[in-house]
Amino acid sequence: MDGGGWRPVKRTRTFEDVLAQIERRIAEDGLTAGDRLPAERQLAEQLGVSRSSVREAMRVLETLGVVSSQVGRGPDAGAVLIARPESALTDLLRLHLGLASLEMREVIDARHMIEEWAATRAAAVRADTSALVSALAGMDAAGSAEEFVEHDTAFHCAIADASGNRLIAAIMRSLRDSMRRYAVEAVERLGDTSVLRADHVRILEAIDRGEADEAARAVSEHLAHAYRS
């Protein structure tokens, strides 16, 4: 990979500037998971920055699950791009929840908007519902709140997948993973999951029939049942 696309500037840049430059290169060159970035020394020269700035930027990208650092020389040098967006989002959301910088109501409201849109879209395109059927069967066979939530999570993530929007699907997985403990507690408080099951069947059938408005209503009422104040 040559350095033709990098645009070094004369002023001293912080690692944030390096991150922005790397992000631009990834987008413009169409780099994907498995592609390798230049070695640290080469990257510093191409960007016109210090190696310490590059090293700091790479640490941030590795923490966020964007790259995997590689130790080596020649063709084996340089960080490799990896695909793990939902993991990074999940970690950040969990941290915010743990530090109480996000209230659970805010997370539930966000989930509400995302799932209503996803269900509407999935119904509109008459998406394949086999993953939802499988998750529903798993919930029926669950022997504990934890198992129920595992399959419940699969059900709701399948709705997001069925929307066809990969970013929505990644955000949905992040929200669900971050809310896992709260979801288990909600199921334990509820005790009887028959209402939740009926909600899931209603959502599934609405998507299956291509009834977008009904799918959105079903999701909205389901979340109201699952997370009563």
C-alpha positions as CSV (number, residue, x, y, z in Angstrom):
1,M,0.0,0.0,0.0
2,D,1.7,3.3,-1.0
3,G,1.4,6.6,0.7
4,G,-0.3,8.4,-2.2
5,G,-3.6,9.0,-0.3
6,W,-2.2,10.5,2.9
7,R,-2.2,14.3,3.3
8,P,0.4,15.4,5.8
9,V,0.0,19.0,7.1
10,K,2.6,21.4,8.4
11,R,1.2,22.0,11.9
12,T,1.7,19.5,14.7
13,R,-1.2,17.2,15.1
14,T,-2.6,15.4,18.1
15,F,-3.7,11.8,18.0
16,E,-7.2,12.9,17.3
17,D,-6.0,14.4,14.0
18,V,-4.3,11.1,13.2
19,L,-7.5,9.2,13.9
20,A,-9.4,11.5,11.5
21,Q,-6.8,11.0,8.8
22,I,-6.9,7.2,9.2
23,E,-10.7,7.2,9.1
24,R,-10.6,9.2,5.9
25,R,-8.1,6.8,4.3
26,I,-10.2,3.8,5.3
27,A,-13.3,5.4,3.7
28,E,-11.6,6.6,0.5
29,D,-9.6,3.5,-0.2
30,G,-12.6,1.2,0.6
31,L,-10.5,-0.8,3.2
32,T,-12.3,-3.6,4.8
33,A,-11.7,-6.2,7.6
34,G,-8.5,-8.1,6.9
35,D,-6.7,-5.2,5.2
36,R,-3.5,-3.9,6.8
37,L,-2.5,-0.4,7.6
38,P,1.1,0.8,7.1
39,A,3.6,0.1,9.8
40,E,3.9,2.7,12.6
41,R,7.1,4.4,11.2
42,Q,5.7,4.5,7.7
43,L,2.4,5.8,8.9
44,A,4.1,8.6,10.9
45,E,6.1,9.6,7.8
46,Q,3.1,9.6,5.5
47,L,1.0,11.7,7.9
48,G,3.8,14.0,8.9
49,V,3.4,13.3,12.6
50,S,5.4,11.8,15.5
51,R,5.4,8.1,16.0
52,S,4.0,8.6,19.5
53,S,0.9,10.3,18.0
54,V,0.4,7.3,15.7
55,R,1.0,4.9,18.5
56,E,-1.7,6.6,20.7
57,A,-4.2,6.7,17.8
58,M,-3.6,3.0,17.2
59,R,-4.2,2.2,20.9
60,V,-7.6,4.0,20.7
61,L,-8.5,2.1,17.5
62,E,-7.6,-1.2,19.1
63,T,-9.6,-0.4,22.2
64,L,-12.6,0.4,20.1
65,G,-12.2,-2.9,18.2
66,V,-11.4,-1.3,14.9
67,V,-7.8,-2.7,14.5
68,S,-5.7,-5.5,15.8
69,S,-2.1,-4.6,16.4
70,Q,0.5,-6.7,14.7
71,V,4.2,-7.1,15.7
72,G,6.5,-7.7,12.8
73,R,8.6,-6.3,10.0
74,G,8.1,-5.9,6.3
75,P,4.8,-7.2,5.0
76,D,3.8,-8.4,8.4
77,A,4.1,-5.0,10.0
78,G,1.1,-2.7,10.6
79,A,-2.3,-3.0,12.3
80,V,-5.0,-5.1,10.7
81,L,-8.6,-3.8,10.3
82,I,-11.1,-6.0,12.1
83,A,-14.9,-6.0,12.1
84,R,-16.3,-5.7,15.6
85,P,-18.5,-2.6,15.7
86,E,-21.2,-4.0,18.0
87,S,-18.6,-5.0,20.6
88,A,-17.2,-1.5,20.8
89,L,-20.7,0.0,21.0
90,T,-21.7,-2.4,23.7
91,D,-18.7,-1.7,25.9
92,L,-19.3,2.1,25.6
93,L,-23.0,1.7,26.4
94,R,-22.3,-0.6,29.4
95,L,-19.8,1.9,30.7
96,H,-22.2,4.8,30.4
97,L,-24.9,2.8,32.2
98,G,-22.5,1.8,34.9
99,L,-21.5,5.4,35.5
100,A,-25.1,6.5,35.5
101,S,-24.4,8.9,32.7
102,L,-27.3,7.3,30.9
103,E,-30.6,6.6,32.6
104,M,-32.4,3.3,31.8
105,R,-35.4,5.3,30.5
106,E,-33.2,6.9,27.9
107,V,-31.9,3.5,26.7
108,I,-35.5,2.1,26.6
109,D,-36.7,5.2,24.7
110,A,-33.9,4.7,22.2
111,R,-34.7,1.0,21.8
112,H,-38.4,2.0,21.4
113,M,-37.6,4.2,18.4
114,I,-35.1,1.8,16.8
115,E,-37.3,-1.3,17.1
116,E,-40.5,0.4,15.9
117,W,-38.6,1.5,12.8
118,A,-37.0,-1.9,12.3
119,A,-40.3,-3.8,12.7
120,T,-42.0,-1.4,10.3
121,R,-39.2,-1.9,7.7
122,A,-39.1,-5.6,8.1
123,A,-42.9,-5.9,7.6
124,A,-42.8,-3.5,4.6
125,V,-40.2,-5.7,2.8
126,R,-41.9,-8.9,3.9
127,A,-38.6,-10.1,5.4
128,D,-37.8,-13.7,6.2
129,T,-39.0,-14.5,9.7
130,S,-37.4,-17.9,10.2
131,A,-34.9,-16.4,12.8
132,L,-37.8,-15.0,14.8
133,V,-39.6,-18.3,14.7
134,S,-36.4,-20.1,16.0
135,A,-36.0,-17.5,18.8
136,L,-39.6,-17.9,19.8
137,A,-39.1,-21.7,20.1
138,G,-36.1,-21.1,22.3
139,M,-38.1,-18.9,24.6
140,D,-40.8,-21.6,24.9
141,A,-38.1,-24.1,25.9
142,A,-36.3,-21.8,28.3
143,G,-35.9,-23.1,31.9
144,S,-34.8,-19.8,33.5
145,A,-35.0,-16.0,33.2
146,E,-31.5,-16.0,31.8
147,E,-32.3,-18.5,29.1
148,F,-35.5,-16.7,28.2
149,V,-33.6,-13.4,27.9
150,E,-31.0,-15.0,25.7
151,H,-33.6,-16.1,23.2
152,D,-35.6,-12.9,23.6
153,T,-32.5,-11.0,22.7
154,A,-32.1,-13.2,19.6
155,F,-35.7,-12.4,18.7
156,H,-35.4,-8.6,18.9
157,C,-32.0,-8.6,17.1
158,A,-33.6,-10.7,14.4
159,I,-36.1,-7.9,13.9
160,A,-33.3,-5.5,13.4
161,D,-31.5,-7.8,11.0
162,A,-34.7,-8.2,9.0
163,S,-34.8,-4.4,8.5
164,G,-31.8,-4.8,6.3
165,N,-30.0,-1.9,7.9
166,R,-26.6,-3.1,9.3
167,L,-26.0,-0.1,11.5
168,I,-29.5,-0.5,13.1
169,A,-28.7,-4.1,13.7
170,A,-25.3,-3.3,15.4
171,I,-26.9,-0.6,17.6
172,M,-29.7,-3.0,18.5
173,R,-27.2,-5.7,19.6
174,S,-25.4,-3.1,21.7
175,L,-28.5,-1.9,23.4
176,R,-29.7,-5.4,24.1
177,D,-26.3,-6.6,25.5
178,S,-26.0,-3.5,27.7
179,M,-29.6,-4.0,29.1
180,R,-29.1,-7.8,29.7
181,R,-29.1,-7.6,33.5
182,Y,-32.1,-5.3,33.5
183,A,-33.9,-7.5,31.1
184,V,-33.3,-10.6,33.3
185,E,-34.6,-8.7,36.4
186,A,-37.7,-7.5,34.5
187,V,-38.5,-11.1,33.5
188,E,-38.0,-12.3,37.1
189,R,-40.3,-9.6,38.4
190,L,-42.9,-10.5,35.8
191,G,-42.8,-14.2,36.6
192,D,-45.3,-15.3,34.0
193,T,-43.9,-14.8,30.5
194,S,-47.2,-15.6,28.7
195,V,-47.9,-12.0,28.0
196,L,-44.5,-11.5,26.5
197,R,-44.9,-14.6,24.4
198,A,-48.2,-13.3,23.1
199,D,-46.5,-10.0,22.2
200,H,-43.8,-11.8,20.4
201,V,-46.3,-13.9,18.4
202,R,-48.2,-10.7,17.5
203,I,-45.0,-9.0,16.3
204,L,-44.0,-12.1,14.3
205,E,-47.4,-12.4,12.6
206,A,-47.5,-8.7,11.7
207,I,-44.1,-8.8,10.1
208,D,-45.1,-12.1,8.3
209,R,-48.2,-10.5,6.9
210,G,-46.5,-7.3,5.9
211,E,-48.5,-5.2,8.2
212,A,-46.1,-2.4,9.0
213,D,-48.3,-0.2,11.2
214,E,-49.4,-3.2,13.2
215,A,-45.8,-4.4,13.6
216,A,-44.8,-1.0,15.0
217,R,-47.8,-1.0,17.4
218,A,-47.0,-4.5,18.6
219,V,-43.4,-3.6,19.4
220,S,-44.5,-0.5,21.2
221,E,-47.0,-2.3,23.4
222,H,-44.6,-5.2,24.0
223,L,-41.9,-2.8,25.4
224,A,-44.5,-1.2,27.6
225,H,-45.3,-4.7,29.0
226,A,-41.7,-5.7,29.4
227,Y,-40.5,-2.5,31.1
228,R,-43.3,-1.2,33.2
229,S,-42.4,1.6,35.6
